[in-house]
Amino acid sequence: MIDLKGKVAIVTGGAHGIGRAISELYAEAGAAVFIADIDTEAGSEAASSIREKGREATFVRADVSVEADAVECVKAAAGVHNRIDILCNNAARLGGFHALAESTTDEWTQSFAVSLMGTRHFTREALRWMVPQQQGSIIMIASIQAMVGGRNSAAYTSIKSALLGFTRSVAYDYGPYNIRVNAICPGAIQTRISPKPGDELYNRQVSKTFLGRVGQPREIASAALFLASDLASYVTGAILPVDGGWTAM
Ligand SMILES: NC(=O)c1ccc[n+]([C@@H]2O[C@H](COP(=O)([O-])OP(=O)(O)OC[C@H]3O[C@@H](n4cnc5c(N)ncnc54)[C@H](O)[C@@H]3O)[C@@H](O)[C@H]2O)c1
């Protein structure tokens, strides 16, 4: 039912986990997908596995924190059909999860550079195309940690919270250009960064949900597909938890 044929989508951090699932689902819906990631091997493999299924995908090596990489990546994606329709800002600096007293300035600076400034760089470049088109959908992958506290993650929580402000502010400014800007807040989703089944943290995560389980990357991708599509034509500035009920508890 959801058709992205003829649309060009960029997914940052699309080599692994949630970003990869979003890239796959956008391509299944007919979009030409650009995977922007620092992991060349995994990113190339993700794009070629999508192409093997007869769909359109290209890997572009890009570090989202580097402004010039964002400029080049968006230019390359726009070169395909002379447009950018969808941008999913998914890449984030993960790790360095410990109490604030043990954190380093460098960790905070890197988190800021990747997760917030990277989102800013890609969004600004995509807007250069979306404004004249008078059409576009920008999706931030934030976290429920932007809505509720999380242990040992002050940098991550602070920057994910900032992404919600970024979402609302850009949605406000670019609504008149028919550009929709929304954020998804995933709960505990099974990716390479997740605790393993049976771990104390895994069990705690499961106990925080109404559904009694962690989520799968494809379940975040489904929400990202909806927001990217015309079915969400009146949805902007929204913060959508996809968390099995965690934040409703
Ligand atoms: N897994 C979860 O439980 C969960 C929960 C809430 C939010 N999230 C968010 O979902 C997003 C994806 O997380 P994931 O679990 O799939 O992690 P992941 O590690 O599997 O994927 C992250 C991707 O980002 C890429 N990346 C990292 N730094 C980059 C940079 N500087 N430039 C370009 N690419 C870069 C990595 O190479 C990787 O492909 C993140 O924004 C994360 O904060 C995840």
The ligand as a Gaussian input file, in Angstrom:
#p B3LYP/6-31G(d) Opt

LIG

0 1
 N       18.986000      -0.317000      19.551000
 C       18.238000       0.332000      20.421000
 O       17.742000      -0.237000      21.410000
 C       17.968000       1.810000      20.244000
 C       17.079000       2.427000      21.123000
 C       16.791000       3.771000      20.976000
 C       17.385000       4.497000      19.953000
 N       18.263000       3.887000      19.118000
 C       18.852000       4.709000      18.064000
 O       18.740000       4.054000      16.820000
 C       19.836000       4.449000      15.981000
 C       20.516000       3.213000      15.410000
 O       21.030000       2.424000      16.467000
 P       21.320000       0.857000      16.290000
 O       20.865000       0.206000      17.518000
 O       20.811000       0.398000      14.983000
 O       22.922000       0.872000      16.325000
 P       24.008000       0.247000      15.309000
 O       25.339000       0.422000      15.948000
 O       23.604000      -1.107000      14.887000
 O       23.903000       1.217000      14.038000
 C       24.429000       2.528000      14.069000
 C       24.962000       2.844000      12.676000
 O       25.477000       4.192000      12.674000
 C       26.738000       4.197000      12.008000
 N       27.527000       5.343000      12.448000
 C       28.085000       5.549000      13.673000
 N       28.781000       6.709000      13.672000
 C       28.629000       7.238000      12.423000
 C       29.122000       8.419000      11.806000
 N       29.900000       9.285000      12.466000
 N       28.774000       8.661000      10.516000
 C       28.017000       7.779000       9.825000
 N       27.533000       6.638000      10.365000
 C       27.848000       6.375000      11.646000
 C       27.355000       2.844000      12.377000
 O       28.416000       2.483000      11.515000
 C       26.124000       1.941000      12.276000
 O       25.937000       1.482000      10.957000
 C       20.730000       5.333000      16.835000
 O       20.376000       6.690000      16.609000
 C       20.344000       4.948000      18.256000
 O       20.589000       5.965000      19.183000
 C       18.574000       2.562000      19.239000

